[in-house]
Amino acid sequence: MPLDALPEEAVALRHSAGSWREAVLEAGRALERTGAVDAAYSRRMVEQVDVLGPYIVIAPGLALAHARPGNDVLADGLSVVTLAEPVAFGHSTNDPVSVVIGIAATRAHGHLGFVSGLADVLSRPDAVAALAAARTVRSINAVLTDDTPHHPHHPHHGRSA
């Protein structure tokens, strides 16, 4: 299942982050810009890593920033932040990180549809590199909305923002 295109506000390209905290906070700010969360959620995403470690770094170069549903989550949402320079999260095998995807969910299981779609996208071997190399929101959305690996005989004609 392909993802919907993200609005421009949900994407930060070539962001300069001096630390993993700054990178995660930018993913939160992008979610804030879309109206999905308020600022407290961004801080909770950082606290998750402070408490539980760099488990959010799920693949080489990729972190999925998130926190549990709460009053600071106003709508389900995704954000994508690409970094001008990769940052270390302290993960033993998947550092450094070039792409941070922010996830907000209003209910603990309410985000499974778009998380499933995100998992499909990220299962492609070139997905993280394509996101990291993107220079436009359109390029980000081309990666996120591309369902051709799952329907090789059905060309995708999605529109990008």
N, C-alpha and C positions, 0 to 999 in steps of 0.2 A: 504494500500500500504506500504510494508516494505521499510525501508531506505537502501541505499547502505552502505556497510561497510566503515568505516572511515579509512584513512591511519594512521599509527602509529604517525605521526607528529601532528595529530589533537587531540590527547588524552594526557592528563597529569593525572597520577594516584597518589593518596595520596599526593597531593601538599600541602605544608605547607604555608598557607596564614594567616597573622596576622589580616586581615581585609577584609571586602567585596570588597573594592577597589582592593586589591591584588588578590583576587579570580577572579574578572572580568577582570583585566589586564592579568592574566594567560590565561583565555579563549581567549582573544584577541591575545596573543602571539602564542597560538596554531593555530589560524586562520592565523596569519602571516606566521608561519612555512609551512603551506600548500600553500601559495601564494595567498590566497583569499583576504587578506587585507594588508594595510601597518599600521605602528604604530599609525598613527593619528586616525584610526578607534577604536583602543583599548581605547584611551583617550575619544573619543566621547561616547563610551558605558558607561564609568564611569560618564561622564557629564549628560547622560540621567537620571541616578539614583539621582545624585546631584540635578537636576532641578525638576524631577517629583516624586521622592521618590521611595520606594522599590516595585513598581508595578511589577517589573520583577520576584519577588518571587511568582510564580504562584500556587505552591502546597507546602505542608509541605516538607522542605528539598531541594527544587528545585528552581533555578533561571534560567531564559532564558535571557542572556545578548545579547543586540543588539542595533543598532542605525539605523537611516534612511540611505538609499542608498546615496552614495556620491563618489567623485573622489578617496577616499581612499579604496573603495571596488572594487577589481579587478575581483572577481568571486564569485558566490554563494558558501557558505560553512557552515559547522557545525564543532564545536569542543566540546569536553566533558572534563571537569575538575572535578575530584573527590578530595575532601579535606581530609587531614589527620585528621584534627579537624574541626568540623562545625564552621561557622562564622555567626554572626548576621548581617542582612541587615536593621533591624529596622521594619520588618513586624510584624503586631500585632498578626497574627495567624500562619504563615508559617515558622517563624524562629525556630531554626537556619538552615542554608543551608549547605548541604553536597555535592551537585552536581550543577555545573554551566555549562549550555550548551550555547555556543556562536553561534550566528546566523549572517551570513553576506548575504546580498541580493543586487544584482546589480540594481534591479528595485523594486519599491514599491510593485508590485504584482508578481514579478518574482520568489519569493520564496515559493509561495503557495503550489506547489507540495511537496517539502520536508518538509514544515511546517505541511502540512496535514499528511504526513507519521509520522512525529515526534509526532503530536497530537495522532495518533493511538497508537504509542508505549507507550506514557506517560499516556494513558487512562487505561492501565493495572494497577491494584492495587499494584503489586509488582515491577513495573518498576524502580521507584526511588531508592528503597532499593537495587535492584539488581545492578543498576549502582553504587551506593555508596559502595557496598561490592566488586565490581570488583577489581581484582588484576592484570589483564592482558588486553591488547587491545583486544584480542580475546573474553574475557568475555564481554567487553563493546559492541563489535560488535554483539555478540550473542543476547544481549538485543535489540539493534537497528534494527537488520535485521530479527528478529523473527516475522513471520506473522501468526504463528499458532493460536493465539486467533481469528483471522478473517477468518481462513480457517481450522477449527478443524479437518476436514477429509482429509486434504491435507498436508502431512508431508513436512516440509521445509528443503531443503538440501543446504542452502546457504553456501558459503565459507567465512571464516573470515580471516582477515589479521593478 
